[in-house]
Amino acid sequence: MIIDLMPLNSGLTEEIYINENLSFSKEDLKDTDIIELKDVNVKGTIYNGSLNEYNLNLNVKGKMILPCSRTLKPTQHDFDIEITENIEENEENFKKSQKSIDIFPIIWENILMEIPIRIINPEAQNIEIKGDGWELITDSEK
């Protein structure tokens, strides 16, 4: 998601408003537990900070489809992330002299941090964890 910084650098505006819908391919989701990302919306602003940085304030909302921890059935998990980031000139995706900045890596990193460790499908709530001669135990039980 590349943002044109010329309006900020030339002083035409004090901040750039962002309101974008993002889509992700299967290739983007490779090497993650995410089955699908949908309805991902990014809203926020980017504005000049000090001489060598920009300030980024974003809200990212969407739905991720993950495998249920018990049944592996696709399960929806809604997320709503607030991102506040200072992007300094020495970062690899930014140089103050450039005319644009790619904020996708920042958004992607925050989405990945929102993946829950464990998610249970509502249909799996009533699954038997005990039967004739067997019982499901956790690491904390002996």
PyMOL CGO cylinders between C-alpha atoms (Angstrom):
from pymol import cmd
from pymol.cgo import CYLINDER

trace = [
    CYLINDER, 0.00, 0.00, 0.00, 2.04, 2.87, -1.33, 0.3, 1, 1, 1, 1, 1, 1,
    CYLINDER, 2.04, 2.87, -1.33, 1.24, 6.38, -0.11, 0.3, 1, 1, 1, 1, 1, 1,
    CYLINDER, 1.24, 6.38, -0.11, 2.24, 9.43, -2.16, 0.3, 1, 1, 1, 1, 1, 1,
    CYLINDER, 2.24, 9.43, -2.16, 4.05, 11.84, 0.18, 0.3, 1, 1, 1, 1, 1, 1,
    CYLINDER, 4.05, 11.84, 0.18, 4.33, 14.79, -2.20, 0.3, 1, 1, 1, 1, 1, 1,
    CYLINDER, 4.33, 14.79, -2.20, 1.37, 16.72, -0.69, 0.3, 1, 1, 1, 1, 1, 1,
    CYLINDER, 1.37, 16.72, -0.69, 3.06, 16.54, 2.73, 0.3, 1, 1, 1, 1, 1, 1,
    CYLINDER, 3.06, 16.54, 2.73, 6.57, 17.28, 1.49, 0.3, 1, 1, 1, 1, 1, 1,
    CYLINDER, 6.57, 17.28, 1.49, 5.44, 20.30, -0.54, 0.3, 1, 1, 1, 1, 1, 1,
    CYLINDER, 5.44, 20.30, -0.54, 3.29, 21.69, 2.28, 0.3, 1, 1, 1, 1, 1, 1,
    CYLINDER, 3.29, 21.69, 2.28, 0.02, 21.43, 0.33, 0.3, 1, 1, 1, 1, 1, 1,
    CYLINDER, 0.02, 21.43, 0.33, -1.60, 19.54, 3.20, 0.3, 1, 1, 1, 1, 1, 1,
    CYLINDER, -1.60, 19.54, 3.20, -0.82, 18.82, 6.84, 0.3, 1, 1, 1, 1, 1, 1,
    CYLINDER, -0.82, 18.82, 6.84, -1.97, 15.20, 6.72, 0.3, 1, 1, 1, 1, 1, 1,
    CYLINDER, -1.97, 15.20, 6.72, -2.95, 12.52, 4.22, 0.3, 1, 1, 1, 1, 1, 1,
    CYLINDER, -2.95, 12.52, 4.22, -6.16, 10.62, 4.87, 0.3, 1, 1, 1, 1, 1, 1,
    CYLINDER, -6.16, 10.62, 4.87, -6.19, 6.90, 4.18, 0.3, 1, 1, 1, 1, 1, 1,
    CYLINDER, -6.19, 6.90, 4.18, -9.34, 4.84, 3.57, 0.3, 1, 1, 1, 1, 1, 1,
    CYLINDER, -9.34, 4.84, 3.57, -8.54, 1.67, 1.63, 0.3, 1, 1, 1, 1, 1, 1,
    CYLINDER, -8.54, 1.67, 1.63, -9.85, -1.86, 1.36, 0.3, 1, 1, 1, 1, 1, 1,
    CYLINDER, -9.85, -1.86, 1.36, -7.11, -4.46, 1.10, 0.3, 1, 1, 1, 1, 1, 1,
    CYLINDER, -7.11, -4.46, 1.10, -7.29, -7.89, -0.47, 0.3, 1, 1, 1, 1, 1, 1,
    CYLINDER, -7.29, -7.89, -0.47, -4.88, -10.74, 0.07, 0.3, 1, 1, 1, 1, 1, 1,
    CYLINDER, -4.88, -10.74, 0.07, -4.03, -13.61, -2.25, 0.3, 1, 1, 1, 1, 1, 1,
    CYLINDER, -4.03, -13.61, -2.25, -3.34, -17.20, -1.23, 0.3, 1, 1, 1, 1, 1, 1,
    CYLINDER, -3.34, -17.20, -1.23, 0.33, -16.45, -1.92, 0.3, 1, 1, 1, 1, 1, 1,
    CYLINDER, 0.33, -16.45, -1.92, 0.27, -13.61, 0.67, 0.3, 1, 1, 1, 1, 1, 1,
    CYLINDER, 0.27, -13.61, 0.67, -1.14, -15.99, 3.29, 0.3, 1, 1, 1, 1, 1, 1,
    CYLINDER, -1.14, -15.99, 3.29, 1.37, -18.75, 2.62, 0.3, 1, 1, 1, 1, 1, 1,
    CYLINDER, 1.37, -18.75, 2.62, 3.48, -19.64, 5.69, 0.3, 1, 1, 1, 1, 1, 1,
    CYLINDER, 3.48, -19.64, 5.69, 0.79, -18.36, 8.09, 0.3, 1, 1, 1, 1, 1, 1,
    CYLINDER, 0.79, -18.36, 8.09, -2.07, -20.09, 9.88, 0.3, 1, 1, 1, 1, 1, 1,
    CYLINDER, -2.07, -20.09, 9.88, -4.54, -17.78, 8.14, 0.3, 1, 1, 1, 1, 1, 1,
    CYLINDER, -4.54, -17.78, 8.14, -6.84, -19.53, 5.66, 0.3, 1, 1, 1, 1, 1, 1,
    CYLINDER, -6.84, -19.53, 5.66, -8.39, -16.31, 4.36, 0.3, 1, 1, 1, 1, 1, 1,
    CYLINDER, -8.39, -16.31, 4.36, -8.46, -12.58, 5.11, 0.3, 1, 1, 1, 1, 1, 1,
    CYLINDER, -8.46, -12.58, 5.11, -11.55, -10.68, 4.05, 0.3, 1, 1, 1, 1, 1, 1,
    CYLINDER, -11.55, -10.68, 4.05, -13.24, -7.30, 4.47, 0.3, 1, 1, 1, 1, 1, 1,
    CYLINDER, -13.24, -7.30, 4.47, -9.94, -5.71, 5.53, 0.3, 1, 1, 1, 1, 1, 1,
    CYLINDER, -9.94, -5.71, 5.53, -10.35, -1.93, 5.76, 0.3, 1, 1, 1, 1, 1, 1,
    CYLINDER, -10.35, -1.93, 5.76, -7.58, 0.54, 6.62, 0.3, 1, 1, 1, 1, 1, 1,
    CYLINDER, -7.58, 0.54, 6.62, -8.48, 4.05, 7.80, 0.3, 1, 1, 1, 1, 1, 1,
    CYLINDER, -8.48, 4.05, 7.80, -6.22, 6.69, 9.24, 0.3, 1, 1, 1, 1, 1, 1,
    CYLINDER, -6.22, 6.69, 9.24, -3.79, 9.50, 8.64, 0.3, 1, 1, 1, 1, 1, 1,
    CYLINDER, -3.79, 9.50, 8.64, -0.13, 10.11, 7.96, 0.3, 1, 1, 1, 1, 1, 1,
    CYLINDER, -0.13, 10.11, 7.96, 1.45, 13.44, 8.82, 0.3, 1, 1, 1, 1, 1, 1,
    CYLINDER, 1.45, 13.44, 8.82, 4.86, 15.06, 9.24, 0.3, 1, 1, 1, 1, 1, 1,
    CYLINDER, 4.86, 15.06, 9.24, 6.58, 14.49, 12.55, 0.3, 1, 1, 1, 1, 1, 1,
    CYLINDER, 6.58, 14.49, 12.55, 10.03, 15.84, 13.22, 0.3, 1, 1, 1, 1, 1, 1,
    CYLINDER, 10.03, 15.84, 13.22, 12.52, 16.53, 10.43, 0.3, 1, 1, 1, 1, 1, 1,
    CYLINDER, 12.52, 16.53, 10.43, 13.35, 12.87, 9.89, 0.3, 1, 1, 1, 1, 1, 1,
    CYLINDER, 13.35, 12.87, 9.89, 10.04, 11.11, 10.41, 0.3, 1, 1, 1, 1, 1, 1,
    CYLINDER, 10.04, 11.11, 10.41, 6.36, 10.73, 9.60, 0.3, 1, 1, 1, 1, 1, 1,
    CYLINDER, 6.36, 10.73, 9.60, 3.66, 9.77, 12.09, 0.3, 1, 1, 1, 1, 1, 1,
    CYLINDER, 3.66, 9.77, 12.09, 1.16, 7.11, 11.10, 0.3, 1, 1, 1, 1, 1, 1,
    CYLINDER, 1.16, 7.11, 11.10, -2.18, 6.54, 12.86, 0.3, 1, 1, 1, 1, 1, 1,
    CYLINDER, -2.18, 6.54, 12.86, -4.27, 3.71, 11.45, 0.3, 1, 1, 1, 1, 1, 1,
    CYLINDER, -4.27, 3.71, 11.45, -7.27, 1.58, 12.29, 0.3, 1, 1, 1, 1, 1, 1,
    CYLINDER, -7.27, 1.58, 12.29, -7.35, -1.82, 10.57, 0.3, 1, 1, 1, 1, 1, 1,
    CYLINDER, -7.35, -1.82, 10.57, -10.54, -3.91, 10.72, 0.3, 1, 1, 1, 1, 1, 1,
    CYLINDER, -10.54, -3.91, 10.72, -11.32, -7.19, 9.07, 0.3, 1, 1, 1, 1, 1, 1,
    CYLINDER, -11.32, -7.19, 9.07, -12.03, -10.88, 9.37, 0.3, 1, 1, 1, 1, 1, 1,
    CYLINDER, -12.03, -10.88, 9.37, -9.52, -13.69, 9.37, 0.3, 1, 1, 1, 1, 1, 1,
    CYLINDER, -9.52, -13.69, 9.37, -10.46, -17.28, 8.80, 0.3, 1, 1, 1, 1, 1, 1,
    CYLINDER, -10.46, -17.28, 8.80, -8.36, -19.66, 10.91, 0.3, 1, 1, 1, 1, 1, 1,
    CYLINDER, -8.36, -19.66, 10.91, -8.46, -23.40, 11.58, 0.3, 1, 1, 1, 1, 1, 1,
    CYLINDER, -8.46, -23.40, 11.58, -10.28, -24.38, 14.78, 0.3, 1, 1, 1, 1, 1, 1,
    CYLINDER, -10.28, -24.38, 14.78, -7.84, -25.64, 17.41, 0.3, 1, 1, 1, 1, 1, 1,
    CYLINDER, -7.84, -25.64, 17.41, -9.98, -28.72, 18.07, 0.3, 1, 1, 1, 1, 1, 1,
    CYLINDER, -9.98, -28.72, 18.07, -11.55, -29.64, 14.74, 0.3, 1, 1, 1, 1, 1, 1,
    CYLINDER, -11.55, -29.64, 14.74, -9.51, -27.70, 12.13, 0.3, 1, 1, 1, 1, 1, 1,
    CYLINDER, -9.51, -27.70, 12.13, -12.81, -26.34, 10.73, 0.3, 1, 1, 1, 1, 1, 1,
    CYLINDER, -12.81, -26.34, 10.73, -12.48, -22.84, 9.27, 0.3, 1, 1, 1, 1, 1, 1,
    CYLINDER, -12.48, -22.84, 9.27, -13.43, -20.36, 11.98, 0.3, 1, 1, 1, 1, 1, 1,
    CYLINDER, -13.43, -20.36, 11.98, -13.93, -16.61, 11.66, 0.3, 1, 1, 1, 1, 1, 1,
    CYLINDER, -13.93, -16.61, 11.66, -12.04, -14.23, 13.94, 0.3, 1, 1, 1, 1, 1, 1,
    CYLINDER, -12.04, -14.23, 13.94, -12.85, -10.50, 13.71, 0.3, 1, 1, 1, 1, 1, 1,
    CYLINDER, -12.85, -10.50, 13.71, -10.01, -8.09, 14.39, 0.3, 1, 1, 1, 1, 1, 1,
    CYLINDER, -10.01, -8.09, 14.39, -9.80, -4.36, 15.04, 0.3, 1, 1, 1, 1, 1, 1,
    CYLINDER, -9.80, -4.36, 15.04, -6.25, -2.99, 15.33, 0.3, 1, 1, 1, 1, 1, 1,
    CYLINDER, -6.25, -2.99, 15.33, -5.06, 0.50, 16.27, 0.3, 1, 1, 1, 1, 1, 1,
    CYLINDER, -5.06, 0.50, 16.27, -1.62, 1.26, 14.82, 0.3, 1, 1, 1, 1, 1, 1,
    CYLINDER, -1.62, 1.26, 14.82, 0.44, 4.26, 15.90, 0.3, 1, 1, 1, 1, 1, 1,
    CYLINDER, 0.44, 4.26, 15.90, 3.86, 4.28, 14.31, 0.3, 1, 1, 1, 1, 1, 1,
    CYLINDER, 3.86, 4.28, 14.31, 6.68, 6.78, 13.87, 0.3, 1, 1, 1, 1, 1, 1,
    CYLINDER, 6.68, 6.78, 13.87, 8.47, 6.05, 10.63, 0.3, 1, 1, 1, 1, 1, 1,
    CYLINDER, 8.47, 6.05, 10.63, 12.04, 7.27, 10.80, 0.3, 1, 1, 1, 1, 1, 1,
    CYLINDER, 12.04, 7.27, 10.80, 14.30, 8.02, 7.85, 0.3, 1, 1, 1, 1, 1, 1,
    CYLINDER, 14.30, 8.02, 7.85, 16.69, 5.15, 8.57, 0.3, 1, 1, 1, 1, 1, 1,
    CYLINDER, 16.69, 5.15, 8.57, 13.97, 2.48, 8.14, 0.3, 1, 1, 1, 1, 1, 1,
    CYLINDER, 13.97, 2.48, 8.14, 14.29, 0.36, 5.02, 0.3, 1, 1, 1, 1, 1, 1,
    CYLINDER, 14.29, 0.36, 5.02, 10.86, 1.22, 3.58, 0.3, 1, 1, 1, 1, 1, 1,
    CYLINDER, 10.86, 1.22, 3.58, 11.31, 4.99, 3.99, 0.3, 1, 1, 1, 1, 1, 1,
    CYLINDER, 11.31, 4.99, 3.99, 13.61, 7.81, 2.96, 0.3, 1, 1, 1, 1, 1, 1,
    CYLINDER, 13.61, 7.81, 2.96, 12.42, 11.40, 3.59, 0.3, 1, 1, 1, 1, 1, 1,
    CYLINDER, 12.42, 11.40, 3.59, 13.68, 12.36, 0.13, 0.3, 1, 1, 1, 1, 1, 1,
    CYLINDER, 13.68, 12.36, 0.13, 11.44, 9.72, -1.49, 0.3, 1, 1, 1, 1, 1, 1,
    CYLINDER, 11.44, 9.72, -1.49, 8.09, 10.68, -2.93, 0.3, 1, 1, 1, 1, 1, 1,
    CYLINDER, 8.09, 10.68, -2.93, 6.20, 7.71, -1.48, 0.3, 1, 1, 1, 1, 1, 1,
    CYLINDER, 6.20, 7.71, -1.48, 6.18, 5.17, 1.30, 0.3, 1, 1, 1, 1, 1, 1,
    CYLINDER, 6.18, 5.17, 1.30, 4.94, 1.57, 1.44, 0.3, 1, 1, 1, 1, 1, 1,
    CYLINDER, 4.94, 1.57, 1.44, 2.94, 1.05, 4.64, 0.3, 1, 1, 1, 1, 1, 1,
    CYLINDER, 2.94, 1.05, 4.64, 1.84, -2.50, 3.76, 0.3, 1, 1, 1, 1, 1, 1,
    CYLINDER, 1.84, -2.50, 3.76, 4.68, -4.13, 5.80, 0.3, 1, 1, 1, 1, 1, 1,
    CYLINDER, 4.68, -4.13, 5.80, 3.52, -2.24, 8.91, 0.3, 1, 1, 1, 1, 1, 1,
    CYLINDER, 3.52, -2.24, 8.91, -0.10, -3.29, 8.37, 0.3, 1, 1, 1, 1, 1, 1,
    CYLINDER, -0.10, -3.29, 8.37, 0.84, -6.91, 7.61, 0.3, 1, 1, 1, 1, 1, 1,
    CYLINDER, 0.84, -6.91, 7.61, 3.06, -7.20, 10.72, 0.3, 1, 1, 1, 1, 1, 1,
    CYLINDER, 3.06, -7.20, 10.72, 0.22, -5.96, 12.93, 0.3, 1, 1, 1, 1, 1, 1,
    CYLINDER, 0.22, -5.96, 12.93, -2.30, -8.34, 11.35, 0.3, 1, 1, 1, 1, 1, 1,
    CYLINDER, -2.30, -8.34, 11.35, 0.07, -11.27, 11.99, 0.3, 1, 1, 1, 1, 1, 1,
    CYLINDER, 0.07, -11.27, 11.99, 0.38, -10.22, 15.64, 0.3, 1, 1, 1, 1, 1, 1,
    CYLINDER, 0.38, -10.22, 15.64, -3.43, -10.41, 15.94, 0.3, 1, 1, 1, 1, 1, 1,
    CYLINDER, -3.43, -10.41, 15.94, -3.57, -14.14, 15.15, 0.3, 1, 1, 1, 1, 1, 1,
    CYLINDER, -3.57, -14.14, 15.15, -4.87, -15.80, 18.32, 0.3, 1, 1, 1, 1, 1, 1,
    CYLINDER, -4.87, -15.80, 18.32, -2.88, -18.68, 19.77, 0.3, 1, 1, 1, 1, 1, 1,
    CYLINDER, -2.88, -18.68, 19.77, -6.04, -20.76, 20.02, 0.3, 1, 1, 1, 1, 1, 1,
    CYLINDER, -6.04, -20.76, 20.02, -9.47, -20.37, 18.44, 0.3, 1, 1, 1, 1, 1, 1,
    CYLINDER, -9.47, -20.37, 18.44, -12.44, -22.67, 18.98, 0.3, 1, 1, 1, 1, 1, 1,
    CYLINDER, -12.44, -22.67, 18.98, -15.26, -22.98, 16.47, 0.3, 1, 1, 1, 1, 1, 1,
    CYLINDER, -15.26, -22.98, 16.47, -18.66, -22.46, 18.19, 0.3, 1, 1, 1, 1, 1, 1,
    CYLINDER, -18.66, -22.46, 18.19, -19.74, -25.88, 16.87, 0.3, 1, 1, 1, 1, 1, 1,
    CYLINDER, -19.74, -25.88, 16.87, -16.77, -27.46, 18.65, 0.3, 1, 1, 1, 1, 1, 1,
    CYLINDER, -16.77, -27.46, 18.65, -17.76, -26.20, 22.10, 0.3, 1, 1, 1, 1, 1, 1,
    CYLINDER, -17.76, -26.20, 22.10, -19.78, -29.34, 22.84, 0.3, 1, 1, 1, 1, 1, 1,
    CYLINDER, -19.78, -29.34, 22.84, -17.33, -31.90, 21.46, 0.3, 1, 1, 1, 1, 1, 1,
    CYLINDER, -17.33, -31.90, 21.46, -16.72, -34.84, 23.78, 0.3, 1, 1, 1, 1, 1, 1,
    CYLINDER, -16.72, -34.84, 23.78, -13.36, -34.67, 25.52, 0.3, 1, 1, 1, 1, 1, 1,
    CYLINDER, -13.36, -34.67, 25.52, -13.97, -37.87, 27.45, 0.3, 1, 1, 1, 1, 1, 1,
    CYLINDER, -13.97, -37.87, 27.45, -15.10, -41.30, 26.35, 0.3, 1, 1, 1, 1, 1, 1,
    CYLINDER, -15.10, -41.30, 26.35, -15.00, -44.99, 27.12, 0.3, 1, 1, 1, 1, 1, 1,
    CYLINDER, -15.00, -44.99, 27.12, -11.39, -45.61, 28.10, 0.3, 1, 1, 1, 1, 1, 1,
    CYLINDER, -11.39, -45.61, 28.10, -10.01, -42.25, 26.97, 0.3, 1, 1, 1, 1, 1, 1,
    CYLINDER, -10.01, -42.25, 26.97, -9.84, -38.63, 28.11, 0.3, 1, 1, 1, 1, 1, 1,
    CYLINDER, -9.84, -38.63, 28.11, -8.33, -35.51, 26.61, 0.3, 1, 1, 1, 1, 1, 1,
    CYLINDER, -8.33, -35.51, 26.61, -5.79, -33.96, 28.96, 0.3, 1, 1, 1, 1, 1, 1,
    CYLINDER, -5.79, -33.96, 28.96, -3.89, -30.70, 28.75, 0.3, 1, 1, 1, 1, 1, 1,
    CYLINDER, -3.89, -30.70, 28.75, -0.24, -30.01, 29.47, 0.3, 1, 1, 1, 1, 1, 1,
    CYLINDER, -0.24, -30.01, 29.47, -1.12, -28.71, 32.92, 0.3, 1, 1, 1, 1, 1, 1,
    CYLINDER, -1.12, -28.71, 32.92, -2.87, -31.97, 33.90, 0.3, 1, 1, 1, 1, 1, 1,
    CYLINDER, -2.87, -31.97, 33.90, -1.08, -35.18, 34.83, 0.3, 1, 1, 1, 1, 1, 1,
]
cmd.load_cgo(trace, "trace")
